[in-house]
Amino acid sequence: MSSVKLGLAVAWPAFWTAVPAKIVFALLLLAAGLHPWEETGLAFLMLLSIPVDIWALGVSARTVFLERLRLQPPDQLGLTLWWQGALLNLVYLPLGYVIESSTKAGAKAGVEQIMEIGLLKSLPVAERISIDLVLWGSVAAVMLVVLALGWLFLFGWIVRRQTAAARASGESYQALIRQWDLMRVPADQPLLLTVFAASGAGLVLLFWAFMPVTTPHPHELYTKEPVKAVPLFKPAEALQKTEKLIAQAEVAVQALEEKAQEEAKAQAKGKGKGKAKGPGQEAASSKAQPAGSDVKAVKAEKAAAAAGRAK
């Protein structure tokens, strides 16, 4: 078996074996207000995932050793593969990120120059964007596949080194499969069931202990301005206010009518006495009239306008 196939045979099942437990840890972190993709949450997730990864690598590697390689797996195989794989990730993943970023940037620059040549320059905007994305995206995708194959090759080489410490098994294929099945069945099943049930209950209690504190408080990235609630419409109060306004309007209208009658009487009296009065007397009589009547008239007009708007 090649190193790439050997690395894929161990890493791929180990990844999907550990995913369910990591999802549980991610939900607990979210309930506690720590996002798994941020610095603090990511650190906690990686620490909690260490025992799960060791167990998953051990199960997957022992299966490959027994079923495909016909070898007896060495002791502490999962722990050995984990720490060696961790060293590989610390060196290879940052280097791969730099290579992928440089490839992407170079591909974009080269495609921009290509798009300025000949007929490509005269294409519509939508077609230019599509061609641009396909060209540099293809180059970036190929480089990503090459980097993934390189990681599988190196991890497979780590797994191949462990085969040197394993001894060949002369048993039949059925005996090896039976041995693998017995490795998955614990010797003390009631103890395993008790631990499994207690762990599940503990995780549920932790989840509900975190939720009441963090649920009413959204993350700061998703906070929005508070929206004022529209007051409820109460028909009874609206009718009462309308009746009050109508009553005020009736009083104002009555006051205006009385004022108009008084003015008419005053004008009639003024016409009768106008011949006997001079210009000075008319001015004196106009100054002698109280100014309060004008103020009352203005107030009455405002009340009538308010009543009209209410209707």
Stockholm file with secondary structure:
# STOCKHOLM 1.0

chainA/1-311         MSSVKLGLAVAWPAFWTAVPAKIVFALLLLAAGLHPWEETGLAFLMLLSIPVDIWALGVSARTVFLERLRLQPPDQLGLTLWWQGALLNLVYLPLGYVIESSTKAGAKAGVEQIMEIGLLKSLPVAERISIDLVLWGSVAAVMLVVLALGWLFLFGWIVRRQTAAARASGESYQALIRQWDLMRVPADQPLLLTVFAASGAGLVLLFWAFMPVTTPHPHELYTKEPVKAVPLFKPAEALQKTEKLIAQAEVAVQALEEKAQEEAKAQAKGKGKGKAKGPGQEAASSKAQPAGSDVKAVKAEKAAAAAGRAK
#=GR chainA/1-311 SS CCHHHHHHHHHHHHHHHHHHHHHHHHHHHHHTTCCTTSHHHHHHHHHHHHHHHHHHHHHHHHHHHHHTSCEECCTTHHHHHHHHHHHHHHHHHHHHHHHHHHHHHHHHHHHHHHTTSGGGGGSCHHHHHHHHHHHHHHHHHHHHHHHHHHHHHHHHHHHHHHHTTSEECCSCHHHHHHHHHHHHSCSCHHHHHHHHHHHHHHHHHHHHHHHHHHTTSCCGGGCCCCCCCCCCCCHHHHHHHHHHHHHHHHHHHHHHHHHHHHHHHHHHHHHHHTTTCCHHHHHHHHHHSCTHHHHHHHHHHHHHHHHHHHC
#=GC SS_cons         CCHHHHHHHHHHHHHHHHHHHHHHHHHHHHHTTCCTTSHHHHHHHHHHHHHHHHHHHHHHHHHHHHHTSCEECCTTHHHHHHHHHHHHHHHHHHHHHHHHHHHHHHHHHHHHHHTTSGGGGGSCHHHHHHHHHHHHHHHHHHHHHHHHHHHHHHHHHHHHHHHTTSEECCSCHHHHHHHHHHHHSCSCHHHHHHHHHHHHHHHHHHHHHHHHHHTTSCCGGGCCCCCCCCCCCCHHHHHHHHHHHHHHHHHHHHHHHHHHHHHHHHHHHHHHHTTTCCHHHHHHHHHHSCTHHHHHHHHHHHHHHHHHHHC
//
